[in-house]
Amino acid sequence: MGQPLTFKEAITQSMTMLGQHPSTIFVGQAIKYNSQAQFDTFSGVPMEKRIEMPVAEDFQMGFCTGLALQGHIPVSFYPRIDFLLLAANQLVNHLDKIPMMSGYRPKVIIRTCVGQKKPLDAGLQHTQNHTEAFRIMLKSVRVDEVHTPEEVISAYQRAITSESSTLIVENPC
């Protein structure tokens, strides 16, 4: 029996599992080009399944909703939950409401994390946890906050098999 997985290893394993699904497309900032700490967690995802985005969080969520309406399963990556606030319009007013307005359930897997304060404090702009606020606002998008490697793996397995969209908040990242 081997050593238990670290949090980062569980995330990497989960991204690799999602990358093997024929309908997934990965969308986000710094997923194709290494410029953030979580880049390595996408190492098992084929480059042809990755779409690099500019800093345009609201557009990114709308783009992923459009992909989902076309039958893809976008995995939309936001390096910090603070940045997801900029996509709240598309997430809360569009992706979340489509099932209630049309009966159709587009599936987007949204990955984000709460920035850490130790060993180095990333600052107030990057370390707030808005998970509960999203839980209150979202009616059809499932919200999971994960704290252990086991929770990471089960949350992403649930997300890929679910019929609805899922927001997964990794804490710690």
C-alpha positions as CSV (number, residue, x, y, z in Angstrom):
1,M,0.0,0.0,0.0
2,G,1.5,3.3,-1.1
3,Q,1.5,6.7,0.6
4,P,-1.7,8.7,0.6
5,L,-2.2,11.3,-2.1
6,T,-1.4,14.9,-1.4
7,F,-4.1,17.5,-2.1
8,K,-2.2,18.6,-5.3
9,E,-1.8,15.0,-6.4
10,A,-5.6,14.4,-6.0
11,I,-6.3,17.5,-8.1
12,T,-3.8,16.4,-10.8
13,Q,-5.4,12.9,-10.8
14,S,-8.9,14.4,-11.0
15,M,-7.9,16.7,-13.9
16,T,-6.3,13.7,-15.7
17,M,-9.5,11.7,-15.2
18,L,-11.6,14.6,-16.6
19,G,-9.2,15.0,-19.5
20,Q,-9.9,11.4,-20.6
21,H,-13.6,12.1,-21.0
22,P,-14.4,12.6,-24.7
23,S,-16.6,15.6,-24.2
24,T,-14.4,17.8,-21.9
25,I,-12.7,21.0,-22.9
26,F,-10.5,22.9,-20.4
27,V,-10.8,26.7,-20.5
28,G,-9.0,29.2,-18.4
29,Q,-6.1,31.5,-17.7
30,A,-2.6,29.9,-17.5
31,I,-3.7,26.3,-18.3
32,K,-1.8,26.1,-21.6
33,Y,1.1,28.3,-20.6
34,N,2.9,28.1,-17.2
35,S,2.3,31.3,-15.3
36,Q,0.6,30.2,-12.1
37,A,1.1,27.7,-9.3
38,Q,-1.7,25.3,-10.4
39,F,-0.4,24.8,-14.0
40,D,1.2,21.5,-13.1
41,T,-2.2,20.0,-12.0
42,F,-3.2,20.0,-15.7
43,S,-0.2,17.9,-16.7
44,G,-2.4,14.9,-17.6
45,V,-4.7,16.9,-19.8
46,P,-3.9,16.8,-23.5
47,M,-2.8,20.2,-24.9
48,E,-5.4,19.9,-27.7
49,K,-8.2,19.9,-25.0
50,R,-6.9,23.2,-23.4
51,I,-8.1,26.7,-24.5
52,E,-6.1,29.6,-23.0
53,M,-8.2,32.6,-22.2
54,P,-7.3,36.3,-21.7
55,V,-8.1,38.0,-18.4
56,A,-11.9,38.2,-19.2
57,E,-13.6,36.2,-16.5
58,D,-17.2,37.1,-17.4
59,F,-16.6,36.3,-21.1
60,Q,-14.9,33.0,-20.1
61,M,-18.1,31.8,-18.2
62,G,-20.3,32.9,-21.0
63,F,-18.1,31.1,-23.5
64,C,-18.2,27.9,-21.4
65,T,-22.0,28.2,-21.2
66,G,-22.1,28.3,-25.0
67,L,-19.8,25.3,-25.2
68,A,-22.1,23.4,-22.8
69,L,-25.2,24.3,-24.9
70,Q,-23.4,22.7,-27.8
71,G,-22.9,19.4,-25.9
72,H,-19.4,19.9,-24.6
73,I,-18.4,19.7,-21.0
74,P,-16.2,22.7,-20.3
75,V,-13.9,22.6,-17.3
76,S,-13.7,26.3,-16.5
77,F,-10.6,27.2,-14.4
78,Y,-10.4,30.4,-12.3
79,P,-7.1,30.5,-10.3
80,R,-8.8,32.2,-7.3
81,I,-12.4,32.4,-6.2
82,D,-12.0,36.2,-6.0
83,F,-11.6,36.2,-9.8
84,L,-14.8,34.2,-10.1
85,L,-16.7,37.2,-8.7
86,L,-16.1,38.8,-12.1
87,A,-17.9,35.9,-13.8
88,A,-20.9,36.0,-11.4
89,N,-23.1,37.7,-13.9
90,Q,-22.8,34.8,-16.4
91,L,-22.8,32.2,-13.6
92,V,-25.7,33.4,-11.5
93,N,-27.9,35.1,-14.2
94,H,-27.3,32.7,-17.1
95,L,-25.8,29.3,-16.5
96,D,-27.7,28.8,-13.2
97,K,-31.0,29.9,-14.7
98,I,-31.1,28.0,-18.0
99,P,-32.5,24.8,-16.4
100,M,-35.3,26.8,-14.8
101,M,-36.1,28.7,-18.0
102,S,-35.8,25.9,-20.6
103,G,-35.6,22.6,-18.8
104,Y,-32.2,22.0,-20.5
105,R,-29.3,21.4,-18.1
106,P,-26.0,22.5,-19.7
107,K,-23.0,21.1,-17.8
108,V,-20.0,23.2,-16.9
109,I,-17.5,22.1,-14.3
110,I,-16.1,25.2,-12.6
111,R,-12.8,24.9,-10.8
112,T,-11.5,27.5,-8.4
113,C,-9.7,27.8,-5.1
114,V,-9.3,29.9,-2.0
115,G,-5.9,31.5,-1.8
116,Q,-3.7,30.7,1.2
117,K,-2.4,32.9,3.9
118,K,0.4,30.6,4.9
119,P,3.3,30.2,4.5
120,L,3.0,33.4,2.5
121,D,-0.1,35.6,2.7
122,A,-1.4,36.3,-0.9
123,G,-3.3,39.3,0.5
124,L,-6.9,40.2,1.0
125,Q,-7.7,40.3,-2.7
126,H,-6.7,36.6,-3.2
127,T,-7.6,34.9,0.1
128,Q,-11.3,35.5,0.7
129,N,-13.7,32.6,0.7
130,H,-17.0,33.4,-1.2
131,T,-18.3,29.8,-1.3
132,E,-21.2,30.4,1.0
133,A,-22.3,33.4,-1.0
134,F,-22.3,31.3,-4.2
135,R,-24.3,28.6,-2.4
136,I,-26.9,31.2,-1.6
137,M,-27.1,32.6,-5.1
138,L,-27.0,29.4,-7.1
139,K,-30.1,27.3,-7.4
140,S,-29.3,24.7,-10.1
141,V,-25.4,24.7,-10.0
142,R,-24.1,22.4,-7.3
143,V,-21.4,24.0,-5.0
144,D,-18.8,21.7,-3.4
145,E,-16.0,23.0,-1.2
146,V,-13.2,20.4,-0.8
147,H,-10.6,20.2,2.0
148,T,-9.0,16.8,1.7
149,P,-7.6,14.7,-1.2
150,E,-10.5,12.2,-0.8
151,E,-13.1,15.0,-1.1
152,V,-11.3,16.3,-4.2
153,I,-11.5,13.0,-6.0
154,S,-15.1,12.3,-5.1
155,A,-16.2,15.9,-6.0
156,Y,-14.8,15.7,-9.5
157,Q,-16.1,12.2,-10.0
158,R,-19.6,13.5,-9.0
159,A,-19.2,16.5,-11.3
160,I,-18.5,14.4,-14.4
161,T,-21.3,12.0,-13.7
162,S,-23.9,14.6,-12.7
163,E,-26.5,16.0,-15.0
164,S,-25.9,19.6,-13.8
165,S,-23.2,22.1,-13.6
166,T,-20.9,22.1,-10.6
167,L,-18.7,24.7,-8.9
168,I,-15.8,23.1,-7.0
169,V,-13.9,25.3,-4.5
170,E,-10.5,23.9,-3.5
171,N,-9.5,25.0,0.0
172,P,-6.5,24.9,0.4
173,C,-5.2,25.4,-3.1
